[in-house]
């Protein structure tokens, strides 16, 4: 007698995983015991996550995804969410890195993770998730932002690669980069330069970085208000025409203002995109020009006082004393000019006009 045929084994049914937004609605937003503040804060966190990664099934949100979100949150500018920001999250982060803006603190990142961890507490209990990827993170370690200057090779690559964008004029593109290289000024400071900010002091043509309350702009710190002699290389650039009054209010009039009030939005976006196309590392940003200038000045052989370098860069003086907080403190413009003229680059590193 023939033995019965073995029963056909059916494959285990695939466990469908609900979306993050669905779970947040079920366990947080619809919970009558949750305060309005808790719900609003959780909505903000979930919104940031979905903007970054999409509305993912909760089982697909692993520790690796949580780690990527940790890095993104840690890179957000401290001002994020305080204005009418409508730019995509990753664009906001890229622009903040170019400008060297201060990022959010560990407490902010911890709050976002705590809200997600609270939601996952429900998901793990009910087998919607296997484990909680938001628990066990260290928020007490100060985030080390890897910043460095440009190498001569990177500058040469930037200089010889023609920029073909249309967001800003060739004069604006080349001028902003050149001023960054020969002054160490912050991107926001360069973008906000007015024609009236070019002054002749003791016979020396200078940039005067100062507040402009009529437009709601001011330097990053009190030390940011300063006089910077204009490098002879900048004065020789005919296409830049720094000393020619063309009737425009701003030195670079074709720059746009972002929804968060940052002038130079179109340049910052274009620079980030161009840099990426060249294959330059993320650690190299526009703010890296500032590090390049600082390194060159502190490593040159001429006898230049540290205080003079700090004054040119707008750094708070290491050893504050009476009268060191502004340019009328007795530091001669000639001394500041000596600092600026100590900056030299190989010819192949300078973008031609």
C-alpha positions as CSV (number, residue, x, y, z in Angstrom):
1,X,0.0,0.0,0.0
2,X,1.4,3.3,-1.1
3,X,2.3,5.8,1.6
4,X,0.4,9.0,1.6
5,X,2.0,12.0,-0.2
6,X,3.5,14.5,2.2
7,X,1.5,17.6,2.8
8,X,2.8,20.6,0.8
9,X,4.3,23.0,3.3
10,X,3.0,26.5,2.8
11,X,5.4,29.4,3.0
12,X,5.1,31.5,6.2
13,X,3.0,34.5,5.6
14,X,4.9,37.7,5.3
15,X,4.3,40.0,8.2
16,X,3.2,43.4,6.9
17,X,4.7,46.3,8.6
18,X,2.6,49.5,9.2
19,X,4.0,52.9,8.3
20,X,5.6,55.2,10.9
21,X,2.8,57.8,10.4
22,X,0.1,55.2,11.1
23,X,1.8,54.0,14.3
24,X,2.3,57.6,15.5
25,X,-1.3,58.4,15.0
26,X,-2.5,55.3,16.8
27,X,-0.2,55.4,19.8
28,X,0.7,59.1,20.3
29,X,-1.6,61.5,18.4
30,X,-4.8,59.7,19.4
31,X,-3.8,59.2,23.0
32,X,-6.1,61.4,25.1
33,X,-3.6,61.2,28.0
34,X,-0.9,62.9,26.0
35,X,-0.5,66.7,26.4
36,X,-0.9,69.0,23.5
37,X,2.8,69.9,23.8
38,X,3.9,66.2,23.7
39,X,1.8,65.6,20.6
40,X,3.1,68.7,18.9
41,X,6.7,67.9,19.7
42,X,6.3,64.3,18.5
43,X,4.7,65.6,15.2
44,X,7.8,67.8,14.7
45,X,10.1,64.8,15.2
46,X,8.1,62.5,13.0
47,X,7.9,65.2,10.4
48,X,11.7,65.6,10.3
49,X,12.2,61.9,10.0
50,X,9.7,61.5,7.2
51,X,11.2,64.4,5.3
52,X,14.6,62.8,5.6
53,X,13.7,59.1,4.9
54,X,10.1,59.0,3.8
55,X,7.2,57.4,5.6
56,X,8.9,54.0,6.2
57,X,7.4,50.8,7.5
58,X,8.4,50.6,11.2
59,X,10.2,47.2,10.8
60,X,12.5,48.7,8.3
61,X,13.7,51.4,10.7
62,X,16.8,49.8,12.0
63,X,19.7,51.0,14.2
64,X,21.5,52.0,11.0
65,X,18.6,54.3,10.0
66,X,18.5,55.7,13.5
67,X,22.3,56.4,13.2
68,X,21.8,58.3,10.0
69,X,19.0,60.3,11.6
70,X,21.3,61.0,14.5
71,X,24.0,62.4,12.2
72,X,21.4,64.5,10.3
73,X,19.9,66.0,13.4
74,X,23.4,66.8,14.8
75,X,24.2,68.7,11.6
76,X,21.1,70.9,11.7
77,X,21.8,74.6,12.2
78,X,20.8,75.9,15.7
79,X,18.4,78.3,13.9
80,X,16.4,75.6,12.2
81,X,12.7,75.8,12.8
82,X,12.9,79.4,14.2
83,X,12.2,81.1,10.9
84,X,10.0,80.4,7.8
85,X,12.3,77.7,6.5
86,X,10.8,75.8,3.6
87,X,14.0,74.4,2.1
88,X,14.5,70.6,2.1
89,X,16.2,69.3,5.2
90,X,19.4,68.1,3.5
91,X,19.7,71.5,1.6
92,X,19.5,73.3,4.9
93,X,22.2,71.2,6.4
94,X,24.5,71.6,3.3
95,X,24.1,75.4,3.4
96,X,24.8,75.4,7.2
97,X,28.0,73.5,6.6
98,X,29.1,75.9,3.8
99,X,28.5,78.9,6.1
100,X,30.0,77.3,9.2
101,X,26.9,77.9,11.2
102,X,26.5,76.7,14.8
103,X,24.7,73.3,15.0
104,X,22.0,72.1,17.5
105,X,23.1,70.8,20.8
106,X,23.0,67.3,22.1
107,X,20.0,68.1,24.2
108,X,17.9,68.8,21.0
109,X,19.0,65.5,19.4
110,X,18.2,63.6,22.7
111,X,14.7,65.1,22.8
112,X,14.0,63.9,19.3
113,X,15.3,60.4,20.1
114,X,13.3,60.3,23.3
115,X,10.0,60.9,21.5
116,X,10.7,58.2,19.0
117,X,11.9,55.8,21.8
118,X,8.5,56.4,23.6
119,X,6.6,55.4,20.4
120,X,8.8,52.3,19.9
121,X,8.0,51.2,23.5
122,X,4.4,50.6,22.3
123,X,5.6,49.0,19.0
124,X,7.9,46.4,20.7
125,X,5.2,45.5,23.3
126,X,2.7,44.7,20.5
127,X,5.2,43.0,18.2
128,X,5.1,45.7,15.5
129,X,8.9,46.0,16.0
130,X,11.5,43.6,17.2
131,X,13.6,46.1,19.2
132,X,13.9,49.8,19.9
133,X,16.6,51.4,17.7
134,X,16.3,54.7,19.5
135,X,17.5,53.6,22.9
136,X,21.1,53.5,24.2
137,X,22.5,56.4,22.4
138,X,25.1,58.7,23.9
139,X,24.1,62.4,23.8
140,X,26.7,63.7,26.2
141,X,29.6,63.7,23.9
142,X,30.2,67.0,22.2
143,X,29.9,66.5,18.4
144,X,33.3,67.0,16.8
145,X,32.8,68.8,13.5
146,X,35.7,67.9,11.2
147,X,36.7,71.2,9.6
148,X,39.8,71.8,7.7
149,X,41.2,74.2,5.1
150,X,41.6,73.7,1.4
151,X,44.8,72.0,0.0
152,X,46.5,73.7,-2.9
153,X,45.5,70.7,-5.0
154,X,41.8,71.3,-4.2
155,X,42.1,75.0,-4.8
156,X,43.7,74.4,-8.2
157,X,40.9,72.0,-9.1
158,X,38.3,74.6,-8.2
159,X,40.2,77.3,-10.1
160,X,40.7,75.4,-13.3
161,X,37.2,73.9,-13.5
162,X,35.0,76.4,-15.3
163,X,31.7,77.1,-13.5
164,X,28.8,77.2,-15.9
165,X,26.0,77.9,-13.6
166,X,23.4,80.7,-14.0
167,X,22.3,81.3,-10.4
168,X,24.8,84.1,-10.0
169,X,27.0,86.1,-12.4
170,X,30.6,85.1,-13.1
171,X,31.8,88.3,-11.3
172,X,29.8,87.3,-8.2
173,X,31.0,83.7,-8.3
174,X,34.7,84.5,-8.7
175,X,34.5,87.6,-6.5
176,X,33.0,85.9,-3.4
177,X,35.5,83.0,-3.6
178,X,38.5,85.4,-4.1
179,X,37.5,87.5,-1.2
180,X,37.1,84.4,1.0
181,X,40.6,83.3,0.0
182,X,42.2,86.6,0.7
183,X,40.4,87.7,3.9
184,X,39.0,84.7,5.7
185,X,35.7,86.4,6.0
186,X,32.6,84.3,6.7
187,X,30.3,83.7,3.7
188,X,27.5,85.8,5.3
189,X,29.9,88.7,5.9
190,X,30.9,88.7,2.2
191,X,27.4,88.4,0.9
192,X,26.3,91.4,3.0
193,X,29.1,93.7,1.9
194,X,27.8,97.1,0.7
195,X,29.6,99.6,-1.5
196,X,29.7,101.9,1.6
197,X,31.6,99.2,3.5
198,X,34.7,99.8,1.3
199,X,36.6,102.7,3.0
200,X,40.0,104.3,2.8
201,X,41.6,104.4,6.2
202,X,45.1,106.0,6.6
203,X,45.5,105.6,2.9
204,X,44.6,101.9,2.9
205,X,41.6,100.5,1.1
206,X,39.6,98.4,3.6
207,X,36.5,96.3,4.0
208,X,34.5,97.5,7.0
209,X,32.5,94.6,8.4
210,X,29.7,96.1,10.6
211,X,26.1,95.8,11.6
212,X,23.4,97.1,9.2
213,X,20.3,97.4,11.4
214,X,18.3,98.9,8.5
215,X,18.4,95.4,6.9
216,X,18.4,93.4,10.1
217,X,22.0,92.1,9.6
218,X,24.9,92.1,12.0
219,X,28.2,90.1,12.3
220,X,28.2,86.9,14.2
221,X,29.9,88.3,17.3
222,X,31.0,91.7,18.6
223,X,34.5,90.9,17.5
224,X,33.1,90.4,14.0
225,X,32.8,94.2,13.6
226,X,36.2,95.0,12.2
227,X,38.4,96.6,9.6
228,X,40.1,94.3,7.0
229,X,42.6,95.8,4.6
230,X,41.9,94.7,1.0
231,X,44.7,92.4,-0.3
232,X,46.6,93.8,-3.3
233,X,45.6,90.7,-5.3
234,X,41.9,91.6,-5.0
235,X,42.6,95.3,-5.9
236,X,44.3,94.1,-9.1
237,X,41.4,92.0,-10.2
238,X,39.9,94.1,-13.0
239,X,36.7,92.1,-13.2
240,X,36.0,92.6,-9.5
241,X,36.4,96.5,-9.6
242,X,36.2,96.9,-5.9
243,X,36.9,100.6,-5.9
244,X,34.5,101.5,-8.7
245,X,31.1,102.8,-7.5
246,X,28.5,101.4,-10.0
247,X,25.6,102.8,-8.1
248,X,24.6,99.5,-6.6
249,X,23.9,99.2,-2.9
250,X,25.4,95.7,-2.4
251,X,28.9,94.7,-3.7
252,X,27.2,91.6,-5.2
253,X,23.6,92.8,-6.1
254,X,22.5,89.5,-7.8
255,X,22.5,87.5,-4.5
256,X,19.1,86.3,-3.2
257,X,17.8,86.1,0.3
258,X,16.6,82.7,1.7
259,X,13.3,82.3,3.6
260,X,15.4,82.3,6.8
261,X,16.9,85.7,5.9
262,X,20.3,84.5,4.8
263,X,21.6,86.6,2.0
264,X,23.6,84.7,-0.7
265,X,21.2,81.7,-0.8
266,X,21.7,81.2,-4.5
267,X,25.5,81.3,-4.2
268,X,25.6,78.9,-1.3
269,X,23.4,76.3,-3.2
270,X,25.5,76.6,-6.3
271,X,28.8,76.3,-4.5
272,X,27.7,73.2,-2.7
273,X,26.5,71.6,-6.0
274,X,29.6,72.6,-7.9
275,X,31.9,71.3,-5.1
276,X,30.1,67.9,-5.2
277,X,30.4,67.7,-8.9
278,X,34.1,68.2,-8.6
279,X,34.3,65.2,-6.2
280,X,35.6,67.4,-3.3
281,X,35.1,65.8,0.2
282,X,32.3,67.0,2.4
283,X,34.8,68.2,5.0
284,X,35.8,71.0,2.5
285,X,33.2,73.8,2.6
286,X,33.2,77.6,1.9
287,X,33.9,78.0,5.6
288,X,37.2,76.1,4.9
289,X,38.6,79.2,3.3
290,X,38.5,80.8,6.8
291,X,40.5,77.8,8.1
292,X,43.0,78.1,5.2
293,X,43.6,81.8,5.9
294,X,44.0,81.2,9.6
295,X,46.5,78.4,9.1
296,X,48.5,80.3,6.5
297,X,48.8,83.4,8.7
298,X,49.7,81.4,11.9
299,X,52.4,79.4,10.0
300,X,54.1,82.2,8.1
301,X,57.5,83.3,9.1
302,X,57.0,87.1,9.3
303,X,56.7,88.5,12.8
304,X,52.9,89.0,13.0
305,X,51.2,89.2,16.4
306,X,48.4,86.8,17.3
307,X,46.2,89.7,18.3
308,X,46.5,91.2,14.8
309,X,45.5,87.9,13.2
310,X,42.5,87.5,15.6
311,X,41.4,91.1,14.8
312,X,41.5,90.5,11.0
313,X,39.5,87.2,11.4
314,X,37.0,88.6,13.8
315,X,38.0,86.2,16.6
316,X,37.5,87.1,20.2
317,X,41.0,88.0,21.5
318,X,42.6,85.2,23.5
319,X,43.7,87.6,26.2
320,X,41.2,90.4,26.4
321,X,42.5,93.7,27.7
322,X,41.1,97.2,27.7
323,X,40.7,98.5,24.2
324,X,41.1,95.2,22.3
325,X,37.4,94.9,21.3
326,X,37.3,97.2,18.3
327,X,39.5,98.5,15.5
328,X,40.1,101.8,17.2
329,X,42.1,100.1,19.9
330,X,45.4,101.3,18.7
331,X,46.2,98.5,16.2
332,X,47.4,100.5,13.2
333,X,45.8,99.7,9.8
334,X,49.3,99.3,8.5
335,X,49.8,96.3,10.9
336,X,46.5,94.7,9.8
337,X,47.6,95.3,6.2
338,X,50.9,93.5,7.0
339,X,48.7,90.5,8.1
340,X,46.6,90.4,5.0
341,X,49.6,90.8,2.6
342,X,51.2,87.8,4.2
343,X,48.7,85.7,2.4
344,X,50.0,84.0,-0.8
345,X,48.7,81.3,-3.1
346,X,50.3,79.5,-6.1
347,X,49.1,81.1,-9.3
348,X,47.2,78.0,-10.3
349,X,45.0,78.3,-7.2
350,X,43.5,81.7,-8.1
351,X,40.3,81.7,-10.2
352,X,40.9,83.9,-13.3
353,X,38.4,86.7,-14.1
